[in-house]
């Protein structure tokens, strides 16, 4: 409760002192809520306070990152969107404390090499350099559940094949690949979907891997890719 007051009514001096927010205690509807408030009860708090949308995160020490515990489905639709950091009490596991995150960009600054202030997507915590790029990203990201992007350690980011026992025990075999792009599809006014795309074929390739002779690599681009691909394989 106090973390929300610190956002809605910022104190000029000593923002950590509760007496700065005592006068605003009756401005929120807290009927039927038990404190410390559980994460599962945040939707109930939002229902009773329709001008506030909550974004709650917690430190993830295992992945050296942050986990998104809750993201309001009405984020960016209400007057106030608050990011709260949930801190656990090491001595008493059932106790926890919410802290208002005044600057989310500074909290996750290590995710970007940019020394200036960044813009953060509340759904995946990825950082962006401009509002235009962030807005374009959120159109696709906010339609899904919150997710956490975990990057591998520098020593584990290289892939190598070690299961040689699973290799193909054949004299030759085919490896093929297709390339395509998504093109915007004209949308009707009464259509409910926000994003509609057509998949357009660009190219295809196949490789004949053989133990006896040199491999043959073929790449082609054509509208009739099915027919050409089938003919080449024959």
N, C-alpha and C positions, 0 to 999 in steps of 0.2 A: 504493500500500500504506500509506504513512504517513498519507495523508488519511483512510483508513478507520480506522486506529488512533486518530487524533485524535477521531473520533466515538465509537468503542466504549469508549475509555479516555481520557476528557478529562483533561488535565493542569491542575492548580490554578494553576501559574505557568509562564510562558514556553511556551505551547503550540506555538510554532514550532520548538522545539529537538528534534532527533531522539532525543537520549538519554532523553527522557521515555517513548519507546515501544519502546526496544530489548528490554525484557524481555517484550514481547508478540509478538515476531516469529514465534514458533513456534505461535501460536494460530490462524493462518490456514493453509489448505491452498493452497499456491502451486505445486504440482507441475506441471511442463510449461508454465508461464506465463512469457512474456518481458516484461521491463519496459524502458522505459515501456509499460504495457499498452495495446494498441490497443482501440478501442471495440468492434470486432467480436469481441474475446475476452472481453468482459464476461459474456456468457452462460455461458462455460466457468468463469469465476471463481465465478459464482453456483451452478453445479452442484456445485462442489467445496466451497462454503461455504453450506449450505442454510439458514442463519439470517439471511442478508443479502440484501436487495433493493436494486439500484442504480438511481438516477435521475440521468442525466448530461446536462448542458446546456453550451452554449458561447455566447459573445457573438456576436451578429449585428450587426456595425457598419453593414451596408447598410440594414437596417430599424430600426436603433437599438433592438434588442430581444435576445431570447435564443432560440436554437434548441435543440430537444430532440433530442439525439443518440441517447439510449437510455432506455427506460423498461421496467423489469422487468415481465413479465406476472404476477408474483407480488407486486406492490406491495400493501402493507397486509395481506399474508397471512403475512409472516415477522416474526421478532422485531425486526429492525432494517431500517429504510428510510432509505437515505442519499442525499442530493443532492450530487453532485460537479460542480464547475465545471471544465471543461477549458480550460487556458490554453496557447497556442502560443508557441514561442520565435521571436521575430522574426529572430534571427540564424541559427538552424538550424531549417529548416522541418520536419524529421523528428522533432524533439524536442517533447514537450509535457509538461504537468504538471497533475496533478489537485489541486484544492483542495476541502476539505470546506466546504459551505455551511451554516453554523450557523443562520442565520435567512434563509430564502428570502423571507419577507415584506419584509424590509428591502432585499434585493437588487433586487426589482422593485417598490419602493414607488411609483414614478412611474406605475404603472398604475391607481392609485386615489387619489382625493382624500381618502380617510379617513386621518386622522392617527394612528389607533390601529393596532395589529397586525392584519393581515389573514390569512385562510386561503387557501392557494393550491392549485389543482388541478394535480397533477403532469403531467397529460396535455396540457393546453392553456395552463397558466400564467395562467389567469384568477383574479382575486382575489374573495373572498367575505367577508362580514362575520360569518357565523355557521357553526357546524359543521353545523347542520341543513340549511342551504341548500347547503353544499358537498357533503354526503353525497348529497343529492337530485340534484345536478348530476353527480357522479361515476358514478352508476348508468348514466347514458347516455353519458358521455364516455369512461369506461375500457373500454367494449366496442369502441371504435374505435382506430385507430392514433393515435399522438401527432401533434398538429397545432399549428401556430403561427398565432395571430391577429395580423394586421398591420393597423394602423389607418392610414388615409391622412393625409398632411400637411394642415394646416388650409387651405392654399391649393388643394388638389386634392380636397377632400371635397364640392364642389358639382358636380352633374351638369347638363350642358346638351346640348341637341341641336343639332348643327352640320351634320349630313349631310342637308341639305335635298334633295339630289338623289335621296334614297331615299324621299321622301314619296310617298304614294299619289296617282297622277295620275287620280283618279276624282272624279266629282261628289259621290258620297256613299259611305260605308262604315260598317260596324258595328264597334263595340268592346264586348266583353262581359267580364264578370268574375264569379267565383263565390267565395263565402265559406263556410268550413266549420270545424268544430272536431273535435278528437280526444277520444273518450270511452273511458274505461277499459273493457276487455272482461273479463268474468269468466274467470279462468284455472283450468284443471283442475290437479289435484295432480300428474299425470304429465306435464304440459306442460313442455317444456324452456325455452321462451322466457321471458325475464324481463319483457318489455314487450309488451303486446298491446293494440291500440287499434282502435276503430271510427271511421270517418270519417262525421260527421253533417253534412248540408247545412243551412245557415242561410239564405242569401239569394243572389240573383243580380241582376245589373244589366246593362243594355246602353245604349249611347249611339249614336245615329245622327248621324254627322258629315256635314254637307252644306254645300256651297259656295253653294247657291242660297237656302236658307231656314235658319231657326234650328234648332239641334240639339235633339233630343228625348232626354231622359234618363229611364229607367225603372228603378225598384227594386222588387223584390217578394220576399216571404218566404212560402213554402208548401211542403208536403210533396211535392206533385206539380210540382216545379220543371221537370222535363223537358217535361211537357205544356204548362205555362204559358209557358215560354220559347219553345218551338217555335211556339205559337199567336201570341204577340206578334210574333215575327219575320215570320210570314206576313201 
